[in-house]
Amino acid sequence: MTRYLISLLLSVHGLIHCVGFFKYWRGVSTNQIIQRFIPGVMVSRVLGLFWLVACALFVTSAIFVRGRAWWSVAIPAVVLSQVLIALRWGDAKWGTLANVMILILALLARADHRLGLNVEREVEDLIRATIGMEEKVVTYDMIDRLPEVVQKWLRASHVVGQPKITNVYVRQTGRLRLEPGGRWMSVKAVQFVRTQHPGFIWNARVRSFPFVWFRGRDKFQDGRGNMVIRLFSFIPVADAGGEEIDQASLVRFLGEMVWYPTAALRSYITWKQIDSTSAIATITYGGISASGIFTFNERGEVVTFTADRYFHHRGEFTLKKWIVDVGQYAKVGGARVPIEAQVSWQFDEGKFTWYNLKIEDLRYNIATLAGFSYL
C-alpha cells in the first residue's frame, strides 16, 4: 500500500507540472532580467520544456517505484522542479511541500537501497564457497550413528537419498512484537544459510505503521554474531555484537536446523538421547558451545526446541529460556519440514511469544544467487 501511495504522489505531482508546460508554451511572460539577454518567447518555450521534463521524470519514477532505485530518478526531478517553482514562486510555491515530501521519501529509499547492497555483499561472501559444491547423498548408514529418536526424525524428514544440504534460501512472512501485550507488527524476511560451516544472514523489513518501518539484519559468520536494526533503514537503533550475541546466534542456528535437517549430520553437532521423544543437541564452533533440546512427536516430527539463550534488554544480557514451537509440516525443497513456527521467551511472569512466522519459500543447494530477493 505504501508504494502505491508514493506512486500516486509522484504521478499527481508530475502531471501538475504539465500545467507549467502549457502556460509557458503559450508564451506567458517571464522574468524581466532573463528577457534582457534572450527573447521572452524563446525563454518561455525553453522553460516550458523543462516543466515537461520534470513531469516526465516524476512519472517515470512513479512507474518504477516498486524497483529499488526509483529514488535515482526522483531526486533529480525534485531539484529541477524546485528550480522551476522558484522562477514562478507566486503561482507554484505550494509545490514545494510535495517536493519536500518526495525528497524525504527518496532519501529514505536511497538509504534502504544502500543497506540492501551491503546485505547482498554479505550474502555473497557467506554463500560464495557453497555455490556448486557437491555433497554426498544421505544414506541410512550415515544416520544410524545417531540416537534412535534423531534417526526417526531424519527419516520422517525424507532426507535419505537426498544430497546433504550445503546452503539454504528461506523467505518468511509473519508478525512480531517487542513486549508482552505490545502491538503486533508485520514482517517480511529472507534468510541465507550455509551448513558446512554454520552461518546465516537474516534480512527483515518490519512495518510498524504506514510509512514507518524498521530494517533488521541478523548475521552469524565465522563464529561471530551481529544484529543491526535501523529505523527507516537509516537511523541506527541497535548494533549488537560480542560473546553473548555470538552464543545467541549459535543457538538460533541450532534451533532453525528444523529447516535444514541434514545439518544434524555435521561434525560440529553432537547428540544425546534423553528419552523416546527428546534429544539434546550440542553445537560447538568458533570456540563457543550451545545446547538445546529437541522434542519430537510419535511421527518423528520436531514439535519444540528449547535452549538457554542470551536475551538483550536495555543494554543488559541475561540467560532466558528460548522456545521454538513448530507445526504444519509440508514437503518443501525435497525435505519434509515445518512451515509455521512460534518463537517465545520464558520469563518469570510467563511465556512471551514475540514472533509468529510462516515459510513462503525454501530452497536447498542453490547454484546461483541471481534472481533471489534480498528484500
N, C-alpha and C positions, 0 to 999 in steps of 0.2 A: 504493500500500500504506500509506503514512504516513497519508493522510487516513482510510483505513478504520480504522486503529488509533486515531486520535484520535476518530473517531465512536464506536467501541466503548467507549473510556474514558468519553466523555461520557454514552453511553446507560446503561452499567452504573452509573456513579456517580449518575446521575439517578434511576434506578429504585430504588436503595438508599434514596433519600430517601422513597420511598413507605412504608418501614417506619416512619419517624418520623411520617408522617401517620397511619397506623393506630394507633400507640401513643398518640398524643395524642388522636386522635378517640375512643378508648375510655376517655378520662378519666384518663390517667396523671397523678399528682400533679406539680405544678410548683413553681418556686422560691417559697419562703415569703415573700420580700419582695414579689414581684409579687402574691401572693394577698391581701395586706393591702388592696389597692385594688380588685382585680377578682376575682370568684368564680373559684375554681380550675377548675371545669368549663369556664367560658367561656374562660379563658386557654388551657386545654388544647386546646379546639376551634380557637381562633384560631391558635395556634402550629402545630397540625396542618395547617391550611390553608396556612400559609407553607411547611411542608415539601413540600406538594403543589405549590405554585407553583415552588419550587426544582427539583423533579422535572421539571415541565413546561418550565422554562427550559433545563435541561441537555439534555433530549430534543429540544427544538426546535433548539438549536444543533447537536446531533448530526445532525439531518436535513439541515440546511443547511450542513454543514461543507465541502462542495465549493464553496460560494459564497465570495465574497471578504470578507464582513462577518459571518461566524458569531461572531467574537470579540465583536461588539457585544451579543450575547445571552449569551455565555458569561461575560463579566466580571461583569455584574450577578448572574448565577446563583452565581458563586463568592462574591461579597460576601454575598449572602443566606444561602447555605449555611454560610459560616463563622460568621456571627452565630448561626445556629441550633445549630451544633455547639458554640459557646461556652456556650450555655444548657444543653446536655446533654453537657458535656465528658467526663464519666466513661464514657458509653456510646458517644459518637460521635467521640472525639478523632482516631481513625485516619483519618477522612475528610479531615482537614487535609492529609495527604500528597497525596491525589488533587486537592484544591483547589489546592495549590501547583503541581502538575504542569500542571493545566489553565490556571491563571493565566499561567504562563510561556509555554505554547503560544499562549494567546490574545494575549498582549502581542507575541509574535513575529509572529503573524498580522496584528495591527494595524500593526506596522512594515512588513510586506510589502504590506499594503493601501495605506498612505500612499505607499510607494515607487511602487506601481503607478499611483496617481493622479497622481504627479509625471510619470511616463513618459507617461501619457495627455495631460497638458497639453503636454509637449514634442512629442509626435507631432502633436497638433492644430496647434501653432504651425508645425511643419515642413511639414505636408501641406495646411493650410487653403487656401493660394493655388492649389493644383493641382486642387482638387475642382471638377469640371465643366469644366475647361479643355479646349478643343478644339484639337487639333493637326493638322497636315497629314498626309495619308496618305503613307507612304513610297513613292517611285517609283524606277524604275531610273535615272532621270536624277540623283536625289539620291546614289545610291551609286556612280554612275560616276565621281564626282570622287575617290573613294578608291583607294588602291593595289589592284591586282588580287586579291591574296590576302585582303584585307579584304572586297572585294566578294563574293568566293566565300563567305566566312563569313556575311555578311548574307543572301545568297540561300539558303544552307543553313539559316539560322535562320527562314526563312519570314516575314520582317518586311515584305517588299514587298507593298503592298496593304493593310497594316495602319496604323492611326494611330501616330504617334510615341508612345513611352511617356513619360508625364509623372510618374506615381507608381507605386509597386510595394508590394505586401504579400507577404512571404515568411514561411513557417513552416518551421522546421527541427527535426530531431532529430539526435542524434549523440552523440559522446563526445569528451572531451579529457583531456589530461594536462599537467602543469606542467613536467616534466623528463624527459629520456631514461630509460627504464626505470621511470618513475613509474606510479602506479596510474591506470587509466582511470576517468573519472567521466562519468556520463550527463548529457546536455544537452538541454534544450528551449528553443527560442528563437523569437522573432518579430522581424521587421525591416520597417521602413517606409523607403522610399527616394523621393527626388524627383530628377528628372533635368534639369529646365530650369536650375536652379542646383544643383550637386551637393550632396547632403546625405543623411544616413541616421541612423536610430536603431535600434540592435540591443539587444534586451532579452532576457536569458537567465537561466534557472534551472539551476544546476549542482548536482547531487546527489552528494555525496562518500560519505556513509554514511547509513543510516536516521536520520532526524531531524536530519541535518546537511546544510545546503545553503548555497550562495552565490548572490547575485543580482548579475549584471553588466549594466551599461548602457554601450554604446559609442555615442558621438554625434559627428556631424560636421555642423555647420551654420554658415553664414555664414563659411566658410573656417577654422573653428576646431574642433579635436577635443577630446574629453574622455572619459575612461574611468573609471567608478566601479565598485568591487567592494565588496560588503558581505557579511559572514558573517551568516547568519540574517536577511538583509535589514536588519540593524540595526547591526552592528559594522563600522565602516569598515576596510577592508583596503587599498584604493587609491583615489586620486582624482587622476588624472594629466592634465595639460594642458601646453601650451607648444608651441614650434615643432616639436619632434620628434614630438609626438603629432599635430600638425596634418599633418605630412608623412606619418606612418604612416596616418592616416585617409584622406588623399587617395589613397595607394597602394591602400588597401583598396577604396575606391570604384571605382578604375580596374580592379582585378582582378575585382571582382564584376560588372563590366559584362557578363560572360557570361550573367547572368540578366536583364539589361535591355539587349539588344544595340543598340537604336536610339540609345542614348546615344553610340554611336560617331559619330553624325552631328552632335553638338553642337559649337558653335564653340570650346568650351574644350578640345577634344581635337584634336590633330594626329597624323597618321600618316606613317610612313616604312617602306616595304617593305625587308626585309633580304634575303630570298631567296624562293623559291617556297613555302616553308612557314612563314615567320615575318615578323612586322612589329613595329616599335616604336611604342608609343603614348605621347604626352606630354600630360599634363593640367596646365593652368595655371588656378589660381583663388585668389582672395584673396591674391595676392602670393606664392603658393607654386607650385612646379612639381615634378612627379614623373613618372618614366618607367618603363615596363615592357614586356617582350617577350611577345607572344602567339605561341604555336606551334600550327600547325594540321595536321590530317591530310589525306589525299588527298580526303576528302569535304568539306573546308572547315570541319570542326568544330574548335573550340578544344580542345586537349588539355592545354596547360600555360600558365601565366602566371608569369613570374619578374620580380622587381624588387628593387632595394635599398631596404630599409625599416628604420626605426629599431626596434631591439629593446631593450626595457626590462628590466633585470635588476639587482636590488639597488641601485636608485636611480641607475643609470647607463644612458646610451643609447649604443648602438653600431650602425653600419650593418651589416646582415646580409642575405644573400640570402633573400628570401621567395618561396615556391613554392606555387602552387595547381595541383594535378593534378585534372582533371575527367573524368567519364565517365558512361556510361549515359544517353544523350540520350533525351528524350521531348518530345512536343508538349504544352506546358502554357500556358494563358492566351493561346493564339493564336500562340505562338512555339515553336520547337524549341530547347530549351536543355538543359544538363546537369542531372541531378537528384542527382548524387553528387559529392563533392569531398573531397580530402585536402589539408590545409594544413600546410606544413612550413617549418622554418628550416634553412638550410645552415650548419652550424658547421664548425670546423676538423676536429672529430672525425668528422664525417659528417652525413648528413641526419636531422633530427629531426622526425618527423611528430607534431604535437601535437593536431590536430583533424580528426576524420572526421565529415562531415555528410551528411545526406540531405534533399532538399527534399520536404516533405509537402504544401505548398500554395503556389501562386504566382498572384497576380492583378495585372493591369495596369489603370491608369487607373480606380481605384476612385472611385465617385461619392459615397460617404459613408463615414464612419468607424464608423457604427452597426453593431453586430453583430460587429465584429472582436475577436479575442482580443488582449489586451495582456500575456498570461501572468499 
